[in-house]
Amino acid sequence: MTYKKIDTANYPEQFRSKEESLIKKLSKFGVQQLDTFESPQKHYRMRAEFRVWHEGDDLYYIMFNPETREKIRMDEFLPGSELINRLMKQLIEKLKPNPVLRNKLFQVDFLTTTTNQAVISLLYHRALDDEWEKEATTLREEFKELADINIIGRARKQKRVLFDDSVVEHIHVGNKTYQSIQTENSFTQPNAKINEAMIGWVKQHIGQNDHDLLELYCGNGNFTLPLAENFQRVLATEISKSSVASARKSAELNNIENVTVVRMSAEEFTEALNGERTSRRADEADIKSFNCETVLVDPPRAGLDAETLKMVSAYSRIIYISCNPDTLAENLDYLTETHEITAAAMFDQFPYTDHVETGVVLKAKAD
């Protein structure tokens, strides 16, 4: 929960600087230019977390300066979606005079969508009882005219949900709209517009295929569902239980029937595919029946481990989505021994920071 004040006037220069830095990092692999996608300059984040500061009768949100660790009062949050900003102002005013809801409240998390839905999570240093739930239910009703709101109360070993812990985002890709279930406390892409750009870019470069797609680290099916129509079948893996549930529910919601989601880590899947591990889940999914020639990976910041990297290099086409250019470059040192980069892109998922999302398409070299 750190924050440095942003100045939208500086955005174009910061964006160019990121682009130059990324091209320099990828130039050793033959990348001379990038497809680039700029973020909205404000109201681009669909999620936000704030600490709550109690000062006498006053109550307000804070974040911390990443350099000095000094607290910053947050009466608004420019990177946050417009809905986050509306909710945070009204919520704090409703909490202030309510001793049941404000007592030992130390954090508020917001998860919002472009479809005017939100989950508000209230985190406490005390147990939550029926009186809390009654007051929280009343609070939820008071927000009805503003948005479709769900409220979650969290305390040590306790979670009270009013009345759902998920929202349904609409993702627009080309001339289609996909419904995506996004669950509180599970990973989702924070920048809605850039996320749509990422999916659209991948679809542009994969075309229609008569084979299957393997996807590792599929999350809640963010890429899985829009890409399903481009392949015969999709085999997707993910370790998070809640994300797997969201992906499967989203497939049903979108009437997509050619997707199989397996709850396994990339490492476990690699071992099962290589016959080095027995796995009931892998057997139930019949993973060896898939004819995958394209693989899509969207790993965490650490990148791909050695065994998964080796497994991925056996596919004729690799789509690599990376949140860390340094580990991407390390993985490309290995992958470009057998593959060549045919397209690369920069997606400014996190404006005003050093972080950047990168997309790379690799094709197997001719023998």
C-alpha positions in Angstrom: 0.0 0.0 0.0 2.5 2.5 -1.2 1.8 5.6 -3.3 3.7 8.4 -5.0 1.7 11.3 -6.3 1.2 11.2 -10.0 1.4 14.0 -12.6 -0.5 13.1 -15.8 1.6 15.7 -17.7 4.6 13.4 -17.3 3.0 10.3 -18.6 4.1 10.6 -22.3 7.7 11.0 -21.3 7.6 8.1 -18.8 5.9 5.9 -21.4 8.6 6.6 -24.0 11.3 5.9 -21.4 9.8 2.5 -20.6 9.6 1.7 -24.3 13.3 2.6 -24.9 14.3 0.6 -21.9 12.4 -2.5 -23.0 13.7 -2.4 -26.6 17.2 -2.1 -25.2 16.6 -5.2 -23.0 15.2 -7.2 -25.9 17.5 -6.0 -28.7 19.9 -8.9 -28.1 17.0 -11.2 -29.2 16.5 -9.2 -32.5 13.7 -7.0 -31.2 14.0 -3.5 -32.8 10.5 -2.2 -32.3 7.5 -3.0 -30.2 3.7 -2.8 -30.5 2.9 -0.4 -27.7 -0.3 0.1 -25.7 -0.7 3.2 -23.5 -2.8 3.1 -20.4 -5.5 5.7 -19.5 -3.6 8.4 -17.6 -6.0 8.2 -14.6 -8.8 6.0 -13.2 -7.1 2.9 -14.7 -6.9 0.6 -11.6 -9.9 -1.6 -10.8 -8.5 -2.7 -7.4 -7.1 -0.7 -4.5 -6.1 -1.3 -0.9 -6.0 1.3 1.9 -5.0 1.3 5.5 -7.5 3.0 7.8 -6.3 5.6 10.2 -8.2 6.5 13.4 -7.6 10.0 14.8 -10.0 11.0 17.4 -13.5 11.2 15.8 -11.8 11.4 12.4 -11.3 8.4 10.1 -9.5 8.4 6.8 -7.6 6.2 4.4 -3.8 6.2 4.2 -1.0 4.8 2.0 2.7 5.1 2.5 5.4 6.9 0.6 7.6 4.1 -0.8 10.8 6.1 -0.2 10.2 7.7 3.2 7.5 5.3 4.6 5.6 8.4 5.7 1.8 8.0 5.7 -0.2 9.9 3.1 -3.8 10.8 3.7 -5.9 9.5 0.8 -9.1 11.4 0.3 -9.1 10.4 -3.3 -7.0 8.0 -5.4 -6.3 9.2 -8.9 -5.1 5.8 -10.3 -8.3 4.1 -9.0 -11.4 3.6 -11.1 -14.0 6.3 -10.9 -16.2 3.8 -9.0 -13.4 3.3 -6.4 -13.2 7.0 -5.8 -17.0 7.4 -5.4 -17.2 4.5 -3.1 -14.2 5.4 -0.9 -15.6 8.9 -0.2 -19.1 7.7 0.7 -17.9 4.7 2.6 -15.7 6.6 5.0 -18.5 9.1 5.8 -20.8 6.2 6.6 -18.2 4.4 8.8 -17.3 7.4 10.9 -20.5 7.7 13.0 -21.0 3.9 13.2 -19.1 2.4 16.2 -19.9 -1.2 15.2 -18.4 -0.9 11.7 -15.5 1.3 12.5 -14.3 -0.3 15.8 -10.8 -1.8 15.1 -11.1 -1.5 11.4 -7.6 -1.3 9.9 -7.9 -1.8 6.2 -10.4 -1.5 3.3 -10.0 -3.2 -0.1 -11.9 -2.4 -3.2 -12.5 -4.6 -6.2 -14.5 -2.9 -9.0 -15.6 -3.6 -12.5 -16.4 -1.5 -15.6 -20.0 -2.8 -15.1 -20.6 -0.9 -11.9 -20.1 -3.8 -9.5 -17.8 -3.9 -6.5 -16.7 -5.9 -3.6 -15.7 -3.9 -0.5 -13.6 -5.9 2.0 -13.4 -4.5 5.6 -10.5 -6.0 7.6 -10.6 -5.9 11.5 -8.4 -6.6 14.5 -11.4 -8.1 16.3 -14.0 -10.9 15.9 -17.1 -10.1 13.9 -20.5 -10.9 15.3 -24.1 -10.8 14.2 -24.4 -7.2 15.2 -21.6 -6.4 12.7 -23.4 -8.4 10.0 -26.6 -6.5 10.7 -24.9 -3.1 10.3 -23.0 -4.2 7.3 -26.2 -5.4 5.6 -27.7 -2.0 6.2 -24.6 -0.4 4.8 -24.9 -2.5 1.7 -28.5 -1.4 1.2 -27.4 2.2 1.4 -25.1 1.8 -1.6 -27.8 0.3 -3.9 -28.3 3.5 -5.9 -24.6 4.0 -6.4 -23.6 0.5 -7.5 -24.1 -3.2 -7.1 -22.1 -3.8 -3.9 -21.1 -6.9 -2.0 -19.4 -6.5 1.4 -17.0 -8.9 3.1 -15.8 -8.7 6.7 -12.5 -10.3 7.5 -10.9 -10.9 10.9 -8.5 -13.6 12.2 -9.8 -17.0 11.0 -13.0 -15.3 10.0 -14.7 -14.3 6.8 -18.3 -13.0 6.6 -19.7 -12.5 3.0 -22.6 -10.2 2.2 -23.8 -11.7 -0.3 -21.1 -12.8 -2.7 -17.4 -12.6 -2.9 -17.2 -12.2 -6.6 -18.1 -9.7 -9.4 -18.7 -10.2 -13.1 -16.5 -8.1 -15.4 -17.3 -7.6 -19.0 -14.2 -8.0 -21.2 -14.5 -6.5 -24.8 -12.3 -8.1 -27.4 -13.0 -7.3 -31.0 -16.7 -7.5 -31.6 -17.3 -9.9 -28.7 -17.9 -9.4 -25.0 -16.8 -12.1 -22.4 -18.1 -12.3 -18.9 -15.3 -12.9 -16.4 -15.9 -13.9 -12.8 -13.4 -12.0 -10.5 -13.2 -13.1 -6.9 -12.1 -11.1 -3.8 -8.5 -11.9 -2.7 -7.7 -13.7 -5.9 -5.5 -12.4 -8.7 -7.1 -10.4 -11.5 -5.5 -8.0 -14.1 -5.8 -4.6 -12.4 -5.9 -2.4 -15.5 -9.1 -3.2 -17.4 -8.3 -1.3 -20.7 -4.7 -2.7 -20.9 -6.0 -6.2 -20.2 -8.4 -6.0 -23.2 -5.4 -4.7 -25.3 -3.3 -7.7 -24.2 -6.0 -10.2 -25.1 -6.7 -8.5 -28.4 -2.9 -8.5 -29.3 -2.6 -12.2 -28.5 -5.7 -13.1 -30.6 -4.3 -11.0 -33.5 -1.1 -13.0 -33.6 -2.5 -16.6 -33.1 -5.1 -16.7 -35.8 -7.3 -19.8 -36.3 -5.8 -23.1 -35.5 -6.6 -26.8 -36.1 -4.7 -27.9 -33.0 -5.1 -27.4 -29.2 -3.7 -24.7 -26.9 -1.9 -25.4 -23.6 -2.0 -22.5 -21.2 0.0 -22.4 -17.9 -0.8 -20.0 -15.1 -4.3 -19.4 -16.5 -5.6 -17.6 -13.4 -9.4 -17.0 -13.7 -9.4 -17.8 -17.4 -8.6 -14.2 -18.5 -6.9 -15.4 -21.7 -8.3 -18.9 -21.8 -11.9 -18.0 -22.6 -11.4 -15.4 -25.4 -8.8 -17.7 -27.0 -10.9 -20.8 -26.9 -12.6 -20.0 -30.3 -9.2 -19.9 -31.9 -8.3 -23.5 -31.1 -9.9 -26.9 -31.2 -9.5 -27.3 -27.5 -7.8 -25.6 -24.6 -6.0 -27.3 -21.7 -5.4 -24.7 -19.0 -3.6 -25.1 -15.6 -3.7 -23.0 -12.5 -2.7 -23.7 -8.8 -5.1 -21.3 -7.1 -8.3 -23.1 -6.0 -10.4 -19.9 -6.2 -9.1 -19.0 -9.6 -9.8 -22.4 -11.0 -13.3 -22.2 -9.7 -13.7 -18.8 -11.3 -12.3 -20.0 -14.6 -14.7 -23.0 -14.7 -17.7 -20.9 -13.8 -16.8 -18.2 -16.3 -16.6 -20.9 -19.1 -20.1 -22.0 -18.2 -21.3 -18.4 -18.1 -20.0 -17.8 -21.6 -21.2 -21.2 -22.9 -17.6 -22.2 -23.8 -17.4 -26.0 -23.9 -13.9 -26.7 -25.3 -11.9 -25.6 -22.2 -10.5 -28.0 -19.6 -9.1 -26.3 -16.5 -6.8 -28.5 -14.3 -5.8 -27.4 -10.8 -2.1 -28.0 -10.9 1.0 -25.9 -10.7 3.1 -25.5 -13.9 5.8 -27.6 -12.2 3.4 -30.4 -11.3 1.9 -30.4 -14.8 5.3 -30.6 -16.4 6.2 -33.6 -14.3 2.9 -35.3 -15.0 3.2 -34.7 -18.8 6.8 -36.1 -18.7 5.6 -39.2 -16.8 7.6 -38.2 -13.7 4.6 -37.8 -11.5 1.3 -39.7 -11.1 -1.7 -37.3 -10.8 -5.4 -38.1 -10.4 -6.2 -34.6 -11.8 -4.0 -35.0 -14.8 -5.6 -38.5 -15.5 -9.1 -37.1 -15.1 -8.3 -34.3 -17.6 -6.7 -36.9 -19.9 -3.9 -34.4 -20.6 -2.1 -36.7 -23.1 -5.1 -36.7 -25.4 -4.6 -33.0 -26.3 -2.8 -32.1 -29.5 -1.2 -28.9 -28.3 1.2 -27.1 -30.6 0.8 -23.6 -29.1 1.6 -22.8 -25.5 0.7 -19.6 -23.6 2.5 -18.8 -20.4 1.8 -15.9 -18.0 4.1 -16.7 -15.1 4.7 -14.8 -11.8 7.6 -12.4 -11.6 10.1 -15.2 -11.1 9.5 -16.4 -14.6 9.6 -20.1 -15.7 11.5 -22.7 -13.8 14.1 -24.8 -15.6 11.9 -27.9 -16.1 8.9 -25.9 -17.3 11.2 -23.9 -19.6 12.5 -27.1 -21.2 9.0 -28.4 -21.6 7.7 -25.2 -23.2 10.5 -25.1 -25.7 9.2 -28.3 -27.3 6.1 -26.5 -28.7 6.1 -25.0 -32.2 4.7 -21.6 -31.0 5.1 -19.9 -27.6 3.1 -16.9 -26.4 4.9 -15.4 -23.4 3.2 -12.7 -21.3 5.6 -11.3 -18.7 5.3 -8.9 -15.8 9.1 -8.9 -15.3 11.4 -8.0 -18.2 14.5 -9.2 -16.3 13.2 -12.8 -15.9 11.7 -12.7 -19.3 15.2 -11.9 -20.8 16.7 -14.8 -18.7 14.1 -17.2 -20.1 14.5 -15.9 -23.7 18.3 -16.7 -23.4 17.1 -20.3 -23.4 14.1 -20.2 -25.6 15.8 -18.3 -28.5 18.2 -21.2 -28.9 15.2 -23.1 -30.5 12.8 -20.3 -31.3 12.8 -16.8 -32.9 10.7 -13.8 -31.8 8.1 -12.9 -34.4 6.3 -10.2 -32.5 6.8 -8.2 -29.2 4.6 -5.7 -27.4 4.7 -3.4 -24.4 1.5 -3.0 -22.3 1.6 -0.2 -19.7 -0.3 -2.1 -17.1 1.2 0.1 -14.3 1.6 3.7 -15.3 4.0 6.0 -13.3 5.9 3.0 -12.1 8.9 1.0 -13.3 6.8 -2.0 -13.9 5.8 -3.1 -17.4 4.0 -6.0 -19.0 5.5 -7.5 -22.1 4.2 -9.9 -24.7 6.4 -12.0 -26.9 5.5 -14.5 -29.7 8.1 -17.1 -30.5 8.1 -19.5 -33.4 10.2 -22.7 -33.7 13.2 -22.2 -36.0 13.3 -24.3 -39.1 15.5 -27.4 -38.8 
